[in-house]
Amino acid sequence: MKQQASTASAAADDFLDFVGATGSPAHTVAEAKRRLIAAGFQELTDGERWELSPGGLYFTTQQGTSICAFAVGGQFSSSQGGALILGAHTDSPCLKLRPRSKVPKKAGTLQLGVDTYGGGLWHTWFDRPLGLAGTVLVSKPDGLGMEERLVRLPIPLCVIPNLAIHLTTPEERNAFSFNKETQMRPVLCKPCGSGAPAPSSDAEKEDGNAKKEDGEGEESGSNHHAELLEEVARELGVAASDIVDMDLCFMDAAASHKMGPYISSPRIDNVLSTWAVVDAIITFSQKSEAFKASQDISVICSFDHEEVGSVSASGANSALLGRWLDRALHGLGDVHMADIAARSFLLSCDCAHGLHPNYADKYQTEHQAILGKGAVIKSNANQRYATTPVLAQMVRQIGREANVPVQEFIVRNDCPCGSTIGPLLSAQLGIRTVDVGAPQWAMHSIRETAHGNDCAALSGLCLGVFEHFRRIDQSTSRL
């Protein structure tokens, strides 16, 4: 028990290190890439010919927000092995800075225009210190080109203040309703002494101008407030005038931390799964005997835009994974995905709904996933998840072989069911798929809760696929 607790604590700490470096899909990919390179993985450039060999470790990225890595077994065989794939996604619901974020001043404040990305629990974003992370397009010094740069500002730059209880009606308080376009604009918190105008007799005139449509009455020039550009430029070490454009996500500026055995963090859904698949392939590649003996190509992938449907050039509902696999297999010789599809398998990893002690009636009684009790197999008769009974049993067997506890989850018939990349990729590639995840509370909140045991369990189950699936598959007779 003490060793298990130690493993869970180490897994939780490592996940916190991982998620602490993120804030946008690009940062999630950058941290995954950093870890893969440190473990000996070689980057493959899209557009160039790929040359792979048994025992080789490789990775590639798409638009900086999706990533795929390959660990080619030392005994790779196109006639005996297959592709064992762990899938996840890099994005989380968030507020995104608009292309023209500068809006007219109100009450002497600078506000920013934002888009709601994905299905967030938006009321949780109020009264939080907000930072920013993402990519910035900067002019090159010679003026002849542009360069995309990562920027991360984990400091309290903005806040979306609630309206005081004294100024709301009982109906408004009970519903907590607000207009996402006009009442969810972050206030940019400039440093003291930065020249913010004090309230004056011109306040009425200022507020009158603010009632105009966004953009009216504003000075021409930049699409963003100068104060925001200066903050970003300072972090990048460039001049504000060098910034061409920005793709930035707002994030909770408060650091992630442990609460006893629990984890409090932004972006658990689904950075936790990305961490788990990266950890699994690195661990497997370093287990020399198992890796050297493997006849499979072990694969991990994590895609952008899952929270908005996965339909994009870097999303799972595209030709991207099929293209990556075809290129990798072609790089191993005259091998095609069709040759190994029947022996291939995908474990789709996305967080699961853990039983909430205050809302137990929202969960199906016989399929309740409890935080701290292990990884969760997710099933749905209407194919919102790709799991089938025989495949679920094989994953349970992997769990037993890997000494990983496994739970079950299905949604109630009177509740809607989310979905993830599993059914999309299963349909596109025509390969067997099971949807799993770590249980959590408050999915899609700005701040979510998970359990250290389940970090270790999900990573262990992922590793178990690489280590045990082939033997279990060969010993299973099917129709």
N, C-alpha and C positions, 0 to 999 in steps of 0.2 A: 504493500500500500504506500509506503514512504517513497519507494522508487517511482511508482506511478505518479504520485503528487509532484515529485521532483521533475519528471518528464513534462507534466502539464504546465508547471511553472516556467520551465525553460521554453516550451513552445509559446506560451503566452508572452513572455519577454521578447522572444524573437519576432512574433507577430507585431507587437507594439513598436519595435524598432522599424519594421517594414512599413506599417501604416503611418508611422510618424514622419516618414520621408515623402509621403504622398500628399494629395490635395486635388489632383486632376488625373484623368486617364494617362496623360503624358508622363506624369511623375510616377504613377504606378508602373508603367512600362520601363521608365528609366531605372527604378530601383530593382526591378526584376532583371533587367539587362546588366546592371552592375554586379549583382550576385552571380549571374550565369558566367560572366567574364571571369570573375574571381575564382570560379570553380573549373575553369578551363574550357568553356564553351567558345566556339569560334563564330563570329558573325558572318552570315551569308547575305550578300547584297542582292536585292531584287533587281532584275534586269541583266544580271551576269549569269554565266553558266555555273551551276552548282556541282561540285565534285565531293561526294561523300564516300566514306569507307567504314567497314565494320569496326566498332570500337570508337568511332568519332563522335564528338559532341559539337552541336551546331545550334544557332538560333537566327531568326530573322524578324523584322518588324514591318508594320504597315502604318504609314502616316504618323509614326511615333506614338500611337495610342493602342495598337494591337500587337501582340507578340506570339511567336511560335518557336519552340525549341525541340530539337531531336537528339536522342541518345541512341545511336545505332548499336544494337547488340553485337558482341564480339563474334557470335556465330550466326549472324543474320542470315535467314533463309527465306526466299520468296515462296518456296514450296511448303515450308513447315511453319513459318512465323506469320505475323500480321502486324498491324499498327495498333498499339495500345495507347489510347489517347485520353488525356485528362483535360477537360475544358472548363473555362471560367469566363468572367467578364471584368473589365477594368473600370467601368463607369459606375457612378452612384447618382441618385437624384440630388440636384443642387440648384442654386441660382447661378445663372451665367450672365456675365457682363454683356450688354448689348453692343452691337457695332458702333452705335452712336449713343453712348451712355450719359452724355451731358444733358441734364434737364434743368429747367428754370429753377432759380432759388426760391425757397419758401421759408419763412420765419428765420431768415438769416443763415440758413444751412445749405450745404452742398449735398445734393442727392444724386443717386446713380440709377440709371435705367437698367432693369434686369429682365431676363427671360426665366421662367420656371422650366427646368429640365427634368423630365421624368415625372413620376407620380410621388412627389414628396409629401410628407406630413408637414405642410408649410407653416402651421401654427408653431411648430417647434423652433422655427428660425427667428422668432421674435425675442428681443432682449438678450441676444447672444453676441459676444464679441466676434466679429467676422474678419478673417484674413482672406487672401487671394492666392491662387496658384494656377498655372497654365503655361501657355506659350506666347511669346512676343516676337513679332517680326521687326527686325532692326536693319537699317541701312548699313551696308558695308562701308568701311572708311573711304574706299576709292569712289563711292557713289555709283558704282556700276552694277550693283546687285543687292540682294537682301539675304539675311541670315535669320533662321528661326532659333530662338533661345528659350530655355526653360527659366521660369521665374517662380519663386515661392516666397510669399510674405505671410508667415505664420504669426502675425502681430495683429492686435485689435485695431484695424483700420476703419471698420464700419459697424453700424448697429441699426437694427430695425426696431424702434421702440414701440411698445404696446401703448394703447390708449388707457389712461387711468380709469380705474373702476368707477370713480365718481362721475365720469362723463359718458358712461354707457348705460343703456337700459337693461333691465333684467333679461329681456329677450336676447339682446346682443351678447350679454355675458354667457348665457346658457348655450347659445349657438356658436360663439366665437367666430362669427362670420366677418369676412373682410374682402375687399376688392384687391385681387392680386396685381392688377395693373396700376392702381393709384395709391394703395395703402400698404404696399410691400416694397417700397423703395428704400434701400439702405442709405443711411446718412453717413457721408464721408467725414470721419473725425480727424480734422487737421491738427497738427501739433500746436501747443500753446505758443502764442507769439507769432503765428504764421500770417497774421494780417486778416483774420476773419472779421468781417464788418460787425460792429455792435448794433443792436436795435436802435433805430432812430425814428424821427418824425416821418421819414419817408417809408416806414414799414408798410403803410396801407398801399402806397404806390407799388412797392415791391410785390406785395401779395396779390395786388390786382394784376400785375404783369404775369404772375405765376399761374393765374387762372387760364392763361392762353394755352393753346395746344403745345405739346412738347416741342421745343425748338424755337418757338416764337419769342422774340425779344432777346434772344441770346446773341452774343457777338459771333461773328463769323470766325472760321478757323478750325481748330481741332474738334474732333468728335467726342473728346473726353475732357473732363476738367483738368486744368493745368496741374492742380495739386496732386491728382492721381497719377498723371504722367510722370511728375517729378519723383514720386515715391517709387514707382516701378523703375524709372531710369537710374535712380540712386542704387537700387539693388543690383541692377545689371552692370553698373559702371559705365553707362553711356549718357549722352545728352538726351533730354526729353525730345528734342527735335529729331533725333535719330529713330524714334519709334514710329514705325509705319502702321502697324495694326496689332491688336491683342485678342487672344482667345483665353479668357480667364474665368475660373470657377471660384465662387465664394465658398468658404469653408469655416468650420468652427475653429476659432483661434486658440481655444483651450486645448492643452495637450491631452492625449489619451493616457489612461492610467488603469491600474488594477484596484479593485475594491474587494479585498479578500480573494476568493477564488474567481471572482467575476472580472470582466473587462468592460470598461466604459470608453467608447471610442466613436468618432465619426467613421463612416464608410466601411463598417464591418461588412455590410452588403455592398460590394462583393469583393473588397480587397482581401478579406480573410481567405476566400477561396483561391484567389490569385497567389497569395502567399503560400498556401498549402500545396498547390501543384508545382510551384517553383521549388519549394523545399523538397518535395518528393523526388523530382527528377535529379536534383543535385545529389541528394542522399543516395539514390539508386546508382548514379554514375560513379559514385565513390566506393560503392560496395563491389570491389573489383571482381570477386569470384562470380557473383550472381550476374553482374553486367557482362563479364566476359563470356559466360555460358548462354546468354540470352540469344534466341533466334528471332526476336522481335525488334521492331523499331519503336522505341518509347517516345511519346510525343506529349508535349503540353501546349496549350494555346489559351490565350485570354483576349477577348474581343471588346471593342468599344461599342457603344450605342445599344446595348441590350435593354437599357431602361426605356428606350423610345422605340423598340421594335426590331432592332438589329438590322434594319434595311439601310445599308450604307456600304461604301467601298471598304471600310474597316470593320464592318459588322459581321456577326455570325451568319446572318441570312443573306449571304453573298457567295460568290465563287471562291472566296479567299482560301479557306482551309483546303478545299479540293485542289486548288492550284499549288498551295504549299506542299501538300502531300505528293502530288504528281511530280513536282520538281525534285523533291528529296529522293523519291524512289527512282526517278530517272537518273539522278546523280549516283545511284548505287548500281547502275547497269540497266539492262532492258527489263525493268520492272514497272508494272502499272498498278494503280490502286485496285482495279478490277481483279487482279491476280490474287490479292490478299484480303479483299473486303470481307469474305466469308469467315475469315479467322480474326478479324479486327473487332475492336471493342472501344466504346467511349464511355467514360465516367464523367458526366456533366455535373459540375460542382457549383451550386448557388445556395445561399443561406436558406434555412428552413424556419418555419414559425414555431418557436418554442412555447410550451404551455405557460400562459400568463396566469399567475395566481389570482389576479383580480377579475379575470374574464374567462374563467374555465368553461363557461357555457358556450363559448365561441368555438370550441374545439371538439372534434369527433372523439367520442369517449374511448373507443378501442384503439385509436391511433394517435396517441399524444406523445409528443417529443419533449423531453424534460432537459433543461439546461444542466450540463455536467454529466449527462448519462450517455454521451457518445454521438457518433455521426448518424444522420437520418436518411433513410431511403424514402424518397417521395414518389407516390403513385397516384394516378388519376385515370379513371376508366375512359374519360373523354380525350385522352392523349394530350392533356396540358403538360404532363410529364411523360417521358418515353419509356418508363420502367414497365417490364413485363414480369409475370410471376417467376418464370424459370430464371431470368436474369437476376431478379431480386434475390433468389435463393443462392445463386452463384456469388453475389456480392456478400451475402451473409456468411458464406463459407470463406471468402477472402478475409472478412472480419475475424472469423475464428482463427484462421491461420496466422493472421497478423496480430492477434490478441487485441483487437479493437472492438469496443462495444458498439452495437448498431441498433438504432431505433427505427420506428415506422411513422410516417405521417400521410394522412389523406385529409382533404378538406371536407367539411360538412356539405351535404346536398343543398342546404339552404344558404350557403355562402359562395361567393365567387372564388375562382381559383386562379392564381397567377400562373405564369409559365416562364420558361427560360430558354437557353440555347439548345438544350437537349433534343427536343422534338425537331427543331429546325435542322440541326446537323445530322441527326439520324435519318431524316427524310432525304436530305441532299446526298449524303454519302452512301445510304443504304446499308448502314452498319448497326449492330446491336448497341443499345444505349440504356444506361440507368441514370436517373437523376438523384443526386444526393446533396447533402449540405450539412453545415453545422447549425444547430438551433440557436435562435437569438430572440430577444425582445425588441419591440419598437422598430420593426423593419421600416425603412425609409424615413425615419426621424433624422434630424441633424446629428443626433447622438444616440447610439444603439448600445445594447448590452449583450455580451456573450460570456462563455465560461472557458477557463483555461483548459479543462479536461477535453473540451470539444475541439479546441485548436489542435491538440495532440492527436485526437481521434481522427479528425478529417485528414490531416497530413499522413497519419499512419495507414488509413484506408487507401489513400492515393498511392502510397508506396507499395502497399499490398497488391494493387492491380499489376504493377510492373513485376513483382516478385512471384505472384501465385496464380494469376489468371490463366496463363497458358496451360498449366498442369490441370487445373480445375476444369477448364474448357474441354480438354482432351478426354477427361474422364466422365463427361456428361453426355448421355445419349438423348438426342432430340428427334422430334418427328421430321 
